[in-house]
Amino acid sequence: MKLTRSPEVLVSEEQRSPLLLLLGLLGLVRSCSAQTPFKKFEVQHVQPNSLPCDQAMISVNKAAQKCTPTHTFLHKAPQDVIAICRLPTTPCRSGQNKCHLSACPVRMTECQLIGKDQFPNCRYTDTHRVQNFIVACDPRQPGDPRDPLLPVYLD
């Protein structure tokens, strides 16, 4: 048996292989679970088929660990929302020049928290609208769709 000497521990080659495999798997799980800003935006705001706010807000509130007071869902396919980033820029509320205004009105739902409910028992009213929206777009990151700019924030 070949031994490798580290400053404090003797580790055999047989012991080191499973340890390296385990560390590699942990790194893979961590990289797969990391969400890019676009993926987070998609999960939180893009909802092709409308759901009641009480149901739709469960994942948003779970991520925030609180009852989110107001939240908007866009009822469009992800590719249609991504396409907005190809339109001309318009100033964002923050003053940055990376926002884009949708060319056409879209169906959306605004969820408004009722009263002072405590997480996780959050209840919402649903307000359905058809209107234009503005998204902030940033360059794609590894693992994102191939479009050069992707929505990351609903302005």
C-alpha positions as CSV (number, residue, x, y, z in Angstrom):
1,M,0.0,0.0,0.0
2,K,1.4,3.4,-1.0
3,L,1.0,6.1,1.6
4,T,0.9,9.9,1.0
5,R,2.1,12.0,3.8
6,S,0.3,15.2,4.5
7,P,1.3,17.5,7.4
8,E,-1.1,15.9,9.9
9,V,-2.6,12.7,8.4
10,L,-1.4,9.6,6.6
11,V,-3.8,8.9,3.7
12,S,-3.7,5.8,1.5
13,E,-4.4,5.9,-2.2
14,E,-7.5,3.7,-1.6
15,Q,-8.9,6.2,0.9
16,R,-8.1,9.3,-1.2
17,S,-10.0,8.1,-4.3
18,P,-13.5,7.9,-2.7
19,L,-12.9,11.2,-1.0
20,L,-12.0,12.9,-4.2
21,L,-15.1,11.4,-5.9
22,L,-17.3,12.6,-3.1
23,L,-15.8,16.1,-3.3
24,G,-16.3,16.1,-7.0
25,L,-20.0,15.1,-6.7
26,L,-20.6,17.8,-4.1
27,G,-19.2,20.4,-6.5
28,L,-21.4,19.1,-9.3
29,V,-24.5,19.3,-7.1
30,R,-23.6,22.8,-6.0
31,S,-23.0,24.0,-9.6
32,C,-26.3,22.4,-10.8
33,S,-28.3,24.0,-8.0
34,A,-26.9,27.5,-8.5
35,Q,-29.4,29.7,-10.3
36,T,-28.4,32.3,-12.8
37,P,-30.1,35.7,-12.6
38,F,-32.2,34.7,-15.7
39,K,-33.2,31.4,-14.2
40,K,-34.3,33.1,-11.0
41,F,-36.3,35.7,-13.0
42,E,-37.9,32.9,-15.1
43,V,-39.0,31.0,-12.0
44,Q,-40.3,34.0,-10.2
45,H,-42.0,36.0,-13.0
46,V,-42.7,33.9,-16.1
47,Q,-45.9,31.9,-15.8
48,P,-47.3,30.9,-19.3
49,N,-50.5,29.5,-17.6
50,S,-52.1,31.7,-15.0
51,L,-52.4,30.2,-11.5
52,P,-54.2,31.7,-8.5
53,C,-51.9,34.0,-6.5
54,D,-52.2,31.9,-3.3
55,Q,-50.8,29.0,-5.3
56,A,-48.3,30.9,-7.5
57,M,-46.7,32.7,-4.6
58,I,-45.7,29.6,-2.6
59,S,-42.4,29.3,-4.4
60,V,-41.7,33.0,-4.4
61,N,-42.3,33.2,-0.6
62,K,-40.4,30.1,0.1
63,A,-37.3,31.6,-1.6
64,A,-37.7,34.9,0.3
65,Q,-38.7,33.2,3.6
66,K,-41.4,35.8,4.0
67,C,-44.8,36.9,2.6
68,T,-43.8,39.1,-0.3
69,P,-46.2,42.1,-0.3
70,T,-46.6,42.5,-4.1
71,H,-45.5,40.4,-7.0
72,T,-46.2,40.3,-10.8
73,F,-46.4,37.2,-13.1
74,L,-46.1,37.5,-16.9
75,H,-48.3,35.1,-18.8
76,K,-46.0,34.6,-21.8
77,A,-43.7,31.8,-22.9
78,P,-40.1,32.2,-21.8
79,Q,-38.9,32.7,-25.3
80,D,-41.4,35.6,-25.8
81,V,-40.1,37.3,-22.7
82,I,-36.5,36.8,-23.8
83,A,-37.3,38.4,-27.1
84,I,-38.0,41.7,-25.4
85,C,-34.3,42.0,-24.7
86,R,-33.7,42.4,-28.5
87,L,-35.9,45.6,-28.6
88,P,-34.3,49.1,-28.2
89,T,-33.3,50.1,-24.7
90,T,-35.1,52.5,-22.4
91,P,-34.0,53.9,-19.1
92,C,-34.7,51.8,-16.1
93,R,-36.2,53.3,-12.9
94,S,-32.7,52.9,-11.4
95,G,-31.3,55.2,-14.2
96,Q,-29.4,52.3,-15.9
97,N,-29.9,52.0,-19.6
98,K,-30.4,48.3,-19.9
99,C,-34.2,48.1,-19.8
100,H,-36.5,47.1,-22.7
101,L,-40.2,47.9,-23.1
102,S,-42.4,45.1,-24.6
103,A,-43.8,45.9,-28.0
104,C,-47.3,44.6,-27.2
105,P,-49.4,44.4,-24.1
106,V,-49.3,41.0,-22.4
107,R,-51.5,39.2,-19.9
108,M,-50.2,39.5,-16.3
109,T,-51.3,38.9,-12.8
110,E,-50.4,41.1,-9.9
111,C,-50.6,39.4,-6.5
112,Q,-51.2,41.7,-3.5
113,L,-50.8,40.4,0.1
114,I,-54.0,40.5,2.2
115,G,-53.5,41.9,5.7
116,K,-50.5,41.1,7.7
117,D,-50.3,37.3,7.2
118,Q,-47.3,35.5,8.7
119,F,-45.1,33.2,6.5
120,P,-45.9,30.5,5.3
121,N,-49.6,31.3,5.6
122,C,-49.7,34.1,3.0
123,R,-53.0,35.0,1.3
124,Y,-53.3,37.2,-1.8
125,T,-55.7,39.0,-4.0
126,D,-55.4,38.5,-7.8
127,T,-55.5,41.5,-10.2
128,H,-55.4,40.5,-13.9
129,R,-54.2,43.1,-16.4
130,V,-53.2,43.4,-20.0
131,Q,-50.4,45.9,-20.4
132,N,-46.8,46.5,-21.6
133,F,-44.0,45.7,-19.2
134,I,-40.3,46.6,-18.8
135,V,-37.5,44.2,-18.1
136,A,-33.8,44.8,-17.3
137,C,-31.6,42.5,-19.4
138,D,-28.0,41.3,-18.7
139,P,-25.6,39.2,-20.8
140,R,-26.2,35.4,-20.6
141,Q,-24.3,33.3,-18.2
142,P,-23.1,29.6,-18.6
143,G,-26.1,27.4,-18.5
144,D,-28.5,30.1,-19.8
145,P,-30.3,30.0,-23.2
146,R,-28.1,31.1,-26.1
147,D,-29.5,34.6,-26.5
148,P,-26.9,37.3,-25.8
149,L,-29.2,39.3,-23.5
150,L,-31.7,37.8,-21.0
151,P,-34.2,39.3,-18.7
152,V,-33.1,39.5,-15.1
153,Y,-35.5,42.0,-13.4
154,L,-39.0,43.2,-13.9
155,D,-38.9,47.0,-13.8
